[in-house]
């Protein structure tokens, strides 16, 4: 896998994986008991991962 960052061409060495709501799903209606989710995984190289983690730490202040 390649790093997700726009200007980076390095191989990825770490990843984030999250389930996000699929807003385009036809099954997501007001009366459904379980919304439909997609799993999204973002891959980063070591340097870009450090930048991402630094940004996340800064946002929690």
Secondary structure as GFF3:
##gff-version 3
##sequence-region A 1 61
A	DSSP	beta_strand	14	21	.	.	.	ID=ss1
A	DSSP	beta_strand	37	44	.	.	.	ID=ss2
A	DSSP	alpha_helix	46	59	.	.	.	ID=ss3
###
